[in-house]
Amino acid sequence: MNDNIVEQAASWWAGMGGAATAALRIVLIVLAAWVLVGVLNRAIRVLRDRVAGQFDDDREAAKRAETLSRVFRYLVVVVISLITGMLVLGELGVSVAPILGAAGVVGLAVGFGAQSLVKDYFTGFFLLLENQIRQGDVVKLGEHAGLVEEVTLRYVQLRDYDGNVHYVPNGHITTVINMTRGFSQAVADVAVSVHEDVDAVVEVIRTVAAGLRGDEAFGARILADLEVAGVERWDNAAVVIRCRFRTLPLEQWGIRREFLRRLKAAFQAQGIRLPYPNLTVHAEGEAANAAQLREGGAAALR
């Protein structure tokens, strides 16, 4: 009887010792994974800062480094978490080989049902590889437009002017319109009355543009002198003159607003009239006389 008790106690103690050893190993695995994630994230941040530091004057390169660093940090967390999970299951006595085999079969089945998700990841990878979208750009993705706040392998997060946040799955992106790549154009369509001298109006526009580029607050944002394309079209009571500034990325809207504000003041000072709709009203008798005159003129021509 005593021998059985001793054997049971030894077995219990051995089991407790094995459980304690497994628990200690699990804690060490999780701790090592946590430390490894921290070290790799820090290494990615250091590499990002070094790359950005080599291009202090190139904001485009700095934005690309920031975007890629976010994606790499995300991949590090996902990969290490998967490996840690498999190691923990192994310590708990769960065989990983059948799980991996079943995961392959399930993954094949899920792949057919989750083609859109796979498409999101592949499209996101090529968006980053080809440097089409970066954090801080202003882009238009189909019907969605705004400032890029986050780029992942699955979606692009945009915030529009009203503050609304758009999550666009990468698989739904067919075209990318990047409004802030390299440089931007501040395009302005200036409308004046049809009675104004176009050449005189263009001269005033160039004078205002020269003053804007010479301004300390705005001159550094403008990359080239104003380009006047000429008369763009005739509207109902206006002549529309198209012109544009080449600006730094993201600066085109502020430059355009300031240019139009100064141009309005210059037009008022020079007496240049803005277009107003014209409406001619004829009384009933006058309309009949006008019709008779037109008929008489047509008969004389015949």
Order of alpha helices (4+ residues) and beta strands (2+ residues): alpha-alpha-alpha-alpha-beta-beta-beta-beta-beta-beta-alpha-alpha-beta-beta-alpha-alpha
